[in-house]
C-alpha cells in the first residue's frame, strides 16, 4: 500500500535544495522518515545551548525566526522551503541560536541518521549543506577577518567579536534605479547603459512590480520576441521576490536558489506592498562571502599577480581553520582545500607562461607529486613536482628542454612566493632530472 503522507512530503521537498539533487529512490527513502511538526505562533523549536536534536528542519508552511534572545534581535527569517538547524549535522555542539515559530507553522524534521548516508552518496548535496553551514562564517569568528579576501596584508584586528553561522547580514545596493511600466524597452536599456547597471526595477505607484536584467534583454528582445519599442511590462520578471532589510546572506542564497533568480528586492516590510529600499544581487552575495570556496576560486582565477595569490592563500588558511573548528568531516575538508590549492598552482603556471618571451614549443603537463598529488595537502609543504613535455625531434630536444626548464624556474619561484618552500632534495621541475 502506498504511503500517501510520505508521497506528499517527497513532492514538497523535491522542489528545494539540497533535496532537489536526490534521486527518486533516495528522496522517497528520506520522505518515509520525515517527522511532521506543528508549531503554534511564538512556540520554540530549539533554544540557545539546547542539546542537539536528531533532526534538522525544513519549513513547509508558515515562518520561523532565528533569534539572539540576549538582544531580542531577529537574525534570520525562514519561510517555505528554507532549511535551518544544521548545527547537529556538522558540529558536535549545542545550538547557538533560538528558533521560534514566527507564525503558525508546519515544519518537516529531516532525520540526520537517515539523511547522512544518503548525502554521502551525493557530493552536490553534501557540499551545498556544508557551505550553507560553514562557508558563510568568517573564521576564526573575528571582524578582523572581514573582507580579507581582497586585502589581507594591511588589515589589523580590531576586536575578537564572534560571528556565528547564518548571522551575517547581506549588504544590498541602496541606489535604486527605477522605471515605470510604461517605459519602453529601449529607454530602459539606455538608462541601464548610462548608469552601468545590470538590472532596473519597474515600479507602479512607487511599489515594485517587476525587474528587468541583462538576461531579459538577451532572451526576450535580442531573440526578436519583443521589439525595443514595446513597454518594459512585456519583458519584466513579475512578481518580484521581496525580503526585509535584515536579510542574512544564507537566507539570500537560499531564496535565489529556490526561485532560480539572481536579484532580490528589499522593501520596508519585506512584501511588495511597501516601497523598495534597495536591490540585492547574486554578485553582492558573492562579494560578501569573503571565505567561500567558490568565491576564492573565482578570485584566484582572476588575478594576474603571484603576490595576490599569496594573499588569497591566507584566506584559504582562514577557511581551513574554520572548518576544523566546526568539526567538518576531514575528508570533505581535504577535498575542498585541495581544489583551492590546485587552483592556486594552475594560476601560477598560467602567469608564468605569460612571462615567457615565446609560446610553448609543444604541449606539456605539470605534475603535482607527494601529498598534493594525493589530494591530501592541507597545510603548506615543500614542493614536489615535475614537468613532462611531448616528444620532439632529436635535433629540437636541447632547445625545447631549455625552454621548459626556464618556464619551470618561473613556476617554482612563483610557488615559493605563495608559500611552498623549495624541495631540499631538488625534486622539482626546475631540475633537468624532473623536466623531461
KEFI-242448 format. One record per residue (C-alpha): residue in one letter; z, y, x. Coordinates in steps of 0.2 Angstrom, whole numbers. Each point is the difference from the previous one (the first is absolute). Layout:
// KEFI-242448
ATOM,res,z,y,x
ATOM,a,Z,Y,X
...
This chain:
// KEFI-242448
ATOM,res,z,y,x
ATOM,x,0,0,0
ATOM,x,-4,17,6
ATOM,x,14,12,5
ATOM,x,-6,16,-10
ATOM,x,14,11,8
ATOM,x,-5,-5,18
ATOM,x,-19,3,-5
ATOM,x,5,18,-6
ATOM,x,10,3,16
ATOM,x,-15,-6,11
ATOM,x,-12,11,-10
ATOM,x,11,15,3
ATOM,x,4,-2,19
ATOM,x,-18,-5,5
ATOM,x,-5,19,-3
ATOM,x,12,7,13
ATOM,x,2,-2,19
ATOM,x,5,-11,9
ATOM,x,-2,-13,-14
ATOM,x,-18,5,-3
ATOM,x,-4,-9,17
ATOM,x,7,-17,-6
ATOM,x,-11,-14,-5
ATOM,x,1,-7,-18
ATOM,x,11,-14,5
ATOM,x,13,10,10
ATOM,x,0,13,-14
ATOM,x,5,-12,-13
ATOM,x,12,-9,11
ATOM,x,9,16,3
ATOM,x,-1,6,-19
ATOM,x,9,-16,-6
ATOM,x,15,5,10
ATOM,x,0,19,-4
ATOM,x,16,6,-8
ATOM,x,-2,12,-15
ATOM,x,14,13,0
ATOM,x,3,13,-14
ATOM,x,10,16,6
ATOM,x,6,13,-12
ATOM,x,-2,18,5
ATOM,x,12,5,15
ATOM,x,5,-18,3
ATOM,x,1,-5,18
ATOM,x,-11,-13,8
ATOM,x,8,0,17
ATOM,x,13,12,9
ATOM,x,2,7,17
ATOM,x,8,-14,12
ATOM,x,-2,-13,-13
ATOM,x,-4,-17,6
ATOM,x,-18,-5,1
ATOM,x,-8,-7,-16
ATOM,x,-10,-16,-1
ATOM,x,-15,11,-6
ATOM,x,-10,15,3
ATOM,x,-6,10,-15
ATOM,x,-16,5,-9
ATOM,x,1,13,-14
ATOM,x,-9,-7,-15
ATOM,x,4,13,-13
ATOM,x,11,16,1
ATOM,x,5,8,16
ATOM,x,13,-2,14
ATOM,x,7,13,12
ATOM,x,7,-3,18
ATOM,x,14,11,3
ATOM,x,12,6,13
ATOM,x,17,0,-11
ATOM,x,9,11,13
ATOM,x,-12,14,-3
ATOM,x,-5,-4,-17
ATOM,x,-18,2,6
ATOM,x,-15,-10,-7
ATOM,x,-9,-6,15
ATOM,x,-14,-10,-8
ATOM,x,-7,-4,-17
ATOM,x,-8,-17,-4
ATOM,x,-10,-2,-15
ATOM,x,-11,-14,-7
ATOM,x,-7,-11,14
ATOM,x,11,7,13
ATOM,x,11,-12,11
ATOM,x,17,4,7
ATOM,x,15,-8,8
ATOM,x,-9,-8,14
ATOM,x,15,1,12
ATOM,x,5,-19,-3
ATOM,x,-18,-5,4
ATOM,x,0,7,18
ATOM,x,18,5,5
ATOM,x,16,-9,0
ATOM,x,10,14,-6
ATOM,x,7,7,-16
ATOM,x,-9,13,-11
ATOM,x,-1,18,7
ATOM,x,-4,8,-17
ATOM,x,5,-1,-18
ATOM,x,-14,-6,-13
ATOM,x,3,6,-17
ATOM,x,-11,-1,-16
ATOM,x,-6,17,-4
ATOM,x,-5,-5,-17
ATOM,x,1,-16,-10
ATOM,x,-9,-12,11
ATOM,x,-7,-18,2
ATOM,x,0,-6,18
ATOM,x,-7,-15,8
ATOM,x,12,-9,13
ATOM,x,-12,-8,14
ATOM,x,10,-14,7
ATOM,x,0,2,19
ATOM,x,2,-19,4
ATOM,x,-16,-4,-10
ATOM,x,-9,15,6
ATOM,x,3,-1,19
ATOM,x,-10,-17,2
ATOM,x,-14,7,-10
ATOM,x,-1,16,9
ATOM,x,0,-9,17
ATOM,x,-16,-8,-5
ATOM,x,-8,17,-4
ATOM,x,0,13,15
ATOM,x,-6,14,-11
ATOM,x,15,-2,-12
ATOM,x,13,-1,15
ATOM,x,-7,15,9
ATOM,x,-1,11,-16
ATOM,x,19,-4,-4
ATOM,x,5,2,18
ATOM,x,-8,17,2
ATOM,x,7,6,-17
ATOM,x,17,-4,6
ATOM,x,-1,4,19
ATOM,x,-14,11,5
ATOM,x,5,15,-11
ATOM,x,16,1,10
ATOM,x,1,11,15
ATOM,x,10,-10,13
ATOM,x,13,0,6
ATOM,x,3,10,-15
ATOM,x,2,17,8
ATOM,x,-10,16,-4
ATOM,x,-3,1,18
ATOM,x,-14,-13,-3
ATOM,x,-8,10,-13
ATOM,x,-18,4,3
ATOM,x,0,-8,17
ATOM,x,-16,-9,-3
ATOM,x,-10,16,6
ATOM,x,13,8,12
ATOM,x,13,-10,9
ATOM,x,1,8,16
ATOM,x,9,16,-5
ATOM,x,10,-5,-14
ATOM,x,19,2,1
ATOM,x,13,-9,-11
ATOM,x,9,11,-12
ATOM,x,12,-12,-8
ATOM,x,3,-18,-4
ATOM,x,-3,1,-19
ATOM,x,-5,-17,-7
ATOM,x,-16,-1,-10
ATOM,x,0,-16,-11
ATOM,x,-15,-9,-6
ATOM,x,-9,6,-15
ATOM,x,9,17,1
ATOM,x,-13,11,9
ATOM,x,-7,13,-12
ATOM,x,-19,2,0
ATOM,x,-7,17,6
ATOM,x,-13,6,-12
ATOM,x,-12,15,1
ATOM,x,6,14,-10
ATOM,x,-16,11,2
ATOM,x,-9,-6,-16
ATOM,x,-18,3,-2
ATOM,x,-5,-1,-18
ATOM,x,-15,2,-12
ATOM,x,-2,-1,-19
ATOM,x,-9,-14,-10
ATOM,x,-14,12,-3
ATOM,x,-3,3,19
ATOM,x,-17,-8,5
ATOM,x,-1,-14,13
ATOM,x,-9,12,12
ATOM,x,13,13,-1
ATOM,x,14,-12,3
ATOM,x,-9,-7,15
ATOM,x,-2,18,7
ATOM,x,18,3,-2
ATOM,x,5,-16,9
ATOM,x,-12,4,14
ATOM,x,6,18,2
ATOM,x,19,-6,0
ATOM,x,-4,-15,10
ATOM,x,9,-12,-11
ATOM,x,-4,-18,-6
ATOM,x,6,2,-18
ATOM,x,1,13,-14
ATOM,x,12,0,-15
ATOM,x,-8,3,-17
ATOM,x,12,9,-12
ATOM,x,0,5,-18
ATOM,x,12,12,-7
ATOM,x,9,-1,17
ATOM,x,3,-18,-2
ATOM,x,-8,-14,11
ATOM,x,-13,-10,-9
ATOM,x,-11,-7,14
ATOM,x,-4,-1,19
ATOM,x,-16,0,9
ATOM,x,-1,-7,18
ATOM,x,-14,-2,13
ATOM,x,-2,-18,-7
ATOM,x,-5,7,-17
ATOM,x,-14,10,7
ATOM,x,-7,-15,10
ATOM,x,2,-12,-15
ATOM,x,-5,11,-15
ATOM,x,-10,14,6
ATOM,x,-10,-5,16
ATOM,x,-5,-16,-9
ATOM,x,-8,10,-13
ATOM,x,11,-4,-14
ATOM,x,5,18,-4
ATOM,x,-9,16,5
ATOM,x,9,13,10
ATOM,x,-2,12,-15
ATOM,x,11,-11,-11
ATOM,x,19,4,-3
ATOM,x,13,-8,11
ATOM,x,7,-8,-15
ATOM,x,-15,-13,1
ATOM,x,6,-6,17
ATOM,x,19,3,2
ATOM,x,12,-14,0
ATOM,x,11,1,-15
ATOM,x,14,-1,-5
ATOM,x,9,5,17
ATOM,x,14,-10,7
ATOM,x,15,11,1
ATOM,x,17,-1,8
ATOM,x,15,12,2
ATOM,x,2,10,17
ATOM,x,14,-12,6
ATOM,x,-12,-14,2
ATOM,x,3,-11,15
ATOM,x,-13,-7,12
ATOM,x,3,-18,-5
ATOM,x,-2,5,-18
ATOM,x,-16,10,4
ATOM,x,-7,-15,9
ATOM,x,3,-12,-14
ATOM,x,-7,12,-13
ATOM,x,-16,2,10
ATOM,x,-2,-19,2
ATOM,x,4,-4,-18
ATOM,x,-12,13,-7
ATOM,x,-13,-2,14
ATOM,x,0,19,3
ATOM,x,1,11,15
ATOM,x,8,16,-8
ATOM,x,16,3,-11
ATOM,x,4,16,-9
ATOM,x,17,7,1
ATOM,x,6,9,-15
ATOM,x,16,8,-6
ATOM,x,7,-14,-10
ATOM,x,-11,-14,7
ATOM,x,-11,-1,-16
ATOM,x,-17,8,-3
ATOM,x,9,11,-13
ATOM,x,6,13,13
ATOM,x,-10,10,12
ATOM,x,-5,-7,17
ATOM,x,11,4,16
ATOM,x,-11,-8,12
ATOM,x,-11,-15,5
ATOM,x,5,-15,11
ATOM,x,-14,-9,9
ATOM,x,-1,-17,9
ATOM,x,-3,10,16
ATOM,x,17,9,-3
ATOM,x,9,-16,-2
ATOM,x,-8,-7,16
ATOM,x,5,15,10
ATOM,x,18,-1,-7
ATOM,x,1,-18,6
ATOM,x,3,4,19
ATOM,x,4,-18,5
ATOM,x,-11,-10,-12
ATOM,x,-10,-13,9
ATOM,x,-16,5,-9
ATOM,x,2,18,4
ATOM,x,4,-4,18
ATOM,x,-16,-11,2
ATOM,x,-11,15,-7
ATOM,x,9,12,11
ATOM,x,-3,-11,16
ATOM,x,-18,-2,-5
ATOM,x,-3,18,-2
ATOM,x,7,6,17
ATOM,x,-11,3,15
ATOM,x,14,3,12
ATOM,x,10,-14,9
ATOM,x,16,11,1
ATOM,x,-1,1,-19
ATOM,x,0,-19,-2
ATOM,x,16,0,11
ATOM,x,8,12,-13
ATOM,x,-5,-12,-14
ATOM,x,7,-15,9
ATOM,x,17,9,-2
ATOM,x,-2,0,-19
ATOM,x,-4,-19,1
ATOM,x,16,-3,9
ATOM,x,9,10,-13
ATOM,x,-8,-11,-13
ATOM,x,5,-16,9
ATOM,x,18,6,1
ATOM,x,0,3,-18
ATOM,x,-7,-17,-5
ATOM,x,13,-8,11
ATOM,x,14,10,-7
ATOM,x,-5,-5,-18
ATOM,x,-1,-19,4
ATOM,x,-19,-1,-3
ATOM,x,-6,-18,4
ATOM,x,-4,0,19
ATOM,x,-17,-9,-3
ATOM,x,-6,14,-11
ATOM,x,7,13,12
ATOM,x,-10,-8,15
ATOM,x,-16,0,-10
ATOM,x,1,18,-5
ATOM,x,6,6,17
ATOM,x,-14,-10,9
ATOM,x,-13,7,-11
ATOM,x,6,18,5
ATOM,x,0,-5,18
ATOM,x,-17,-7,-1
ATOM,x,-6,16,-8
ATOM,x,7,10,14
ATOM,x,-8,-10,13
ATOM,x,-17,0,-8
ATOM,x,1,19,-1
ATOM,x,4,1,18
ATOM,x,-16,-11,4
ATOM,x,-10,11,-11
ATOM,x,6,16,8
ATOM,x,-3,-8,17
ATOM,x,-18,-5,-4
ATOM,x,-3,18,-5
ATOM,x,6,6,18
ATOM,x,-14,-11,8
ATOM,x,-15,10,6
ATOM,x,-13,-13,-7
ATOM,x,0,-13,-14
ATOM,x,6,-18,3
ATOM,x,-13,-10,8
ATOM,x,3,-15,-11
ATOM,x,12,-6,-13
ATOM,x,18,-4,5
ATOM,x,17,-5,-7
ATOM,x,17,6,4
ATOM,x,13,-14,0
ATOM,x,18,2,-3
ATOM,x,11,-14,8
ATOM,x,18,-5,0
ATOM,x,11,6,-14
ATOM,x,-12,12,-7
ATOM,x,-14,-13,-1
ATOM,x,13,-11,-10
ATOM,x,4,14,-12
ATOM,x,18,-1,6
ATOM,x,2,17,8
ATOM,x,13,11,-8
ATOM,x,6,10,15
ATOM,x,-9,8,15
ATOM,x,-5,-13,13
ATOM,x,-11,1,16
ATOM,x,-18,-3,-2
ATOM,x,-9,-16,0
ATOM,x,-18,1,-4
ATOM,x,-18,-4,6
ATOM,x,-18,6,-3
ATOM,x,-15,-12,-3
ATOM,x,-17,6,0
ATOM,x,-17,-8,-5
ATOM,x,-10,-9,13
ATOM,x,-12,11,9
ATOM,x,-14,-4,13
ATOM,x,7,-4,17
ATOM,x,-7,16,8
ATOM,x,9,10,-13
ATOM,x,17,-8,2
ATOM,x,7,12,13
ATOM,x,-5,16,-9
ATOM,x,6,-7,-17
ATOM,x,17,-6,8
ATOM,x,3,17,8
ATOM,x,-3,8,-17
ATOM,x,12,-11,-9
ATOM,x,13,1,13
ATOM,x,0,19,-1
ATOM,x,1,-1,-19
ATOM,x,15,-12,2
ATOM,x,9,12,11
ATOM,x,-2,14,-13
ATOM,x,7,-12,-13
ATOM,x,15,-7,10
ATOM,x,4,18,5
ATOM,x,0,5,-18
ATOM,x,11,-15,-5
ATOM,x,12,5,13
ATOM,x,0,18,-7
ATOM,x,5,-7,-17
ATOM,x,14,-11,6
ATOM,x,-7,-16,7
ATOM,x,6,-2,18
ATOM,x,-13,-6,13
ATOM,x,1,-19,3
ATOM,x,10,-4,16
ATOM,x,-11,-15,3
ATOM,x,-16,11,-3
ATOM,x,-5,-11,-15
ATOM,x,-11,14,-7
ATOM,x,-18,3,-3
ATOM,x,0,13,14
ATOM,x,2,-15,12
ATOM,x,-18,-8,4
ATOM,x,8,-17,-3
ATOM,x,3,5,-18
ATOM,x,-16,9,-3
ATOM,x,-14,-12,0
